[in-house]
Amino acid sequence: MIPEYLAAKRCSSSGPIVPGSEKVKCSQCGDVVWLSPASLAHLKARPQTKVVCFDPCAALLGIVEVRVLPGSAEETRQYIEAKRAAREN
């Protein structure tokens, strides 16, 4: 069975992009990463999934294909639209 990984942004790089994100440890290096609510739901449904940071662990593991979870894409779109609307007002 091919291991499943969920690559995420390290907390040290900035704050969360999506409201409701939580901090989780990278399974490889132990650094703390942000997981959006959709990513947290995916992890709960598939607990065998290993969380890794984008940099450097995803690269070190040779992860070359990255897919955005459908829920994460929608959360990010809504956040960007809300920020844009707030700037226009």
C-alpha positions as CSV (number, residue, x, y, z in Angstrom):
1,M,0.0,0.0,0.0
2,I,1.3,3.4,-1.0
3,P,1.4,5.8,2.0
4,E,-0.8,8.8,1.9
5,Y,0.6,12.2,2.9
6,L,-1.1,15.5,3.6
7,A,1.4,18.3,3.0
8,A,0.9,21.5,4.9
9,K,2.4,24.9,5.5
10,R,4.7,25.3,8.5
11,C,3.4,27.6,11.2
12,S,6.8,29.4,11.3
13,S,6.2,30.7,7.8
14,S,3.1,32.7,8.7
15,G,-0.3,32.5,10.2
16,P,-3.1,30.3,9.0
17,I,-4.6,31.1,5.6
18,V,-8.1,29.7,6.4
19,P,-10.0,30.6,9.6
20,G,-10.6,27.6,11.8
21,S,-7.2,26.0,10.9
22,E,-5.4,24.1,13.7
23,K,-1.8,23.3,14.4
24,V,-0.6,19.7,13.9
25,K,2.9,18.3,14.0
26,C,4.8,17.1,10.9
27,S,5.1,13.3,11.1
28,Q,8.7,13.5,9.9
29,C,10.5,16.5,11.6
30,G,8.0,17.4,14.3
31,D,7.6,21.1,13.2
32,V,4.1,22.4,13.6
33,V,2.0,22.9,10.5
34,W,-1.4,24.5,9.8
35,L,-4.3,22.3,8.7
36,S,-7.5,23.8,7.4
37,P,-10.9,22.5,8.6
38,A,-11.2,20.5,5.3
39,S,-7.8,19.0,5.9
40,L,-8.6,18.2,9.5
41,A,-11.8,16.4,8.3
42,H,-9.8,14.4,5.7
43,L,-7.3,13.4,8.4
44,K,-10.2,12.3,10.7
45,A,-11.8,10.2,8.0
46,R,-8.4,8.7,7.0
47,P,-6.3,8.5,10.1
48,Q,-3.6,6.5,8.3
49,T,-2.7,9.7,6.4
50,K,0.7,11.2,7.5
51,V,1.0,14.9,7.8
52,V,4.2,16.4,6.5
53,C,5.5,20.0,6.1
54,F,5.9,21.3,2.5
55,D,9.5,22.2,3.1
56,P,11.6,20.3,3.7
57,C,9.9,17.0,4.4
58,A,7.7,16.7,1.4
59,A,10.7,17.2,-0.9
60,L,12.9,14.9,1.1
61,L,10.2,12.1,0.8
62,G,10.2,12.6,-3.0
63,I,6.6,13.7,-3.0
64,V,6.2,15.1,-6.5
65,E,2.4,15.0,-7.0
66,V,0.4,17.3,-4.8
67,R,-3.4,17.6,-5.0
68,V,-5.5,20.3,-3.2
69,L,-8.4,18.8,-1.3
70,P,-11.7,20.0,-2.8
71,G,-12.8,21.4,0.6
72,S,-9.5,23.2,1.1
73,A,-9.8,24.9,-2.3
74,E,-13.3,26.2,-1.5
75,E,-12.2,27.4,2.0
76,T,-9.3,29.3,0.4
77,R,-11.6,30.8,-2.3
78,Q,-14.1,32.0,0.3
79,Y,-11.3,33.6,2.4
80,I,-9.8,35.4,-0.5
81,E,-13.2,36.7,-1.6
82,A,-14.0,38.0,1.9
83,K,-10.6,39.7,2.1
84,R,-11.1,41.4,-1.3
85,A,-14.6,42.5,-0.3
86,A,-13.3,44.0,3.0
87,R,-10.7,46.0,1.1
88,E,-13.3,47.4,-1.3
89,N,-15.5,48.7,1.5
